[in-house]
Amino acid sequence: MNSVTVRVPAKVNLRLAVGPLRDDGFHDLVNVFHAVSIFDEVRAVAETGMRVRVEGESASEVPQDADNLAIRAALALAGHAGRSYGVSIVIRKAIPVAGGMAGGSADAAAALVACNELWGLGLPVEDLMEIAADLGSDVPFALLGGTAVGTGRGERLSPLDVDGTFHWVFALADGGLSTARVYGECDRLRAVSGEPVGPPRASEPLLTALRTGDAKALGAELANDLQAAAISLRPSLATTLEAGRAHGALGAIVSGSGPTCAFLAESAEHATALAASLKTAGVAREVLTAHGPVPGPTVV
Ligand code: ATP
């Protein structure tokens, strides 16, 4: 085989509950991940040596060297197999960079799937999951897709039952937000408020809304403990969220560590109308519609 192409989706967090800061610098999380139909394409081509090239509007914001998460994933997979394989990886980027939609993690997961195939390793998904967990806490979900709840740092995953399809609108912002900075701001705001922070919890009504495909109930249950921190660092996000609510979104939330904002719509038609309203309101660099859940990395 000379090349393998994998399509991999972005994610939105339907609930991101952040526990107190742990001694190791991480937080315990309860994280409901949902894969949506905004896709990067990762092509792995047989070659000696390892290299990566990124294509698309945001290519200049992504490292094209050994810091790229897709190359780190390929190196980790070769290490696991105990061989020095080569690959040239070409990423066609559509997932917003540093947008809170786990684009880097998605590319890493896609690279694991593509190189496993390209190199004929035939490793089972359990092995890929182990490598994924070492690469970053969002990478295991990126390998799984669908909808799932993650605990620990987000890497212990249980798939969730979802009935039907949910329709989303995403408002993309100018420039990204660093995930580490947003967590730091969350800790700072909590220290200032002095409120005790309990262990992170899942929400039964949210899981029921997913199981029954009830978009209205899901909209009411969307919650993100990082939202206040993202808004504190980027106050204009409050205006973006308010514009979505004013135009009838069932729920409006900052996606992960932001700055992308996610809006749940009643239907595909409502998503199209809501996207048009947000464009007219001028509250985003770009507005996209998408649906979820969608499967994880798929060889095309
Ligand atoms: P998360 O939601 O997991 O916190 P994010 O969506 O906010 O992540 P990413 O798009 O994954 O952020 O990018 C975070 C940083 O990772 C970028 O600023 C970029 O420098 C770096 N990076 C490394 N490899 C990649 C990649 N393949 N795609 C995007 N960013 C990458």
Boltz pocket constraint, residues with backbone or C-beta under 6 A from the ligand:
constraints:
  - pocket:
      binder: B
      contacts: [[A, 61], [A, 62], [A, 63], [A, 67], [A, 68], [A, 69], [A, 70], [A, 91], [A, 95], [A, 96], [A, 97], [A, 98], [A, 99], [A, 100], [A, 101], [A, 102], [A, 103], [A, 104], [A, 105], [A, 107], [A, 108], [A, 138], [A, 176], [A, 177], [A, 179], [A, 255], [A, 256], [A, 257], [A, 258]]
      max_distance: 6.0
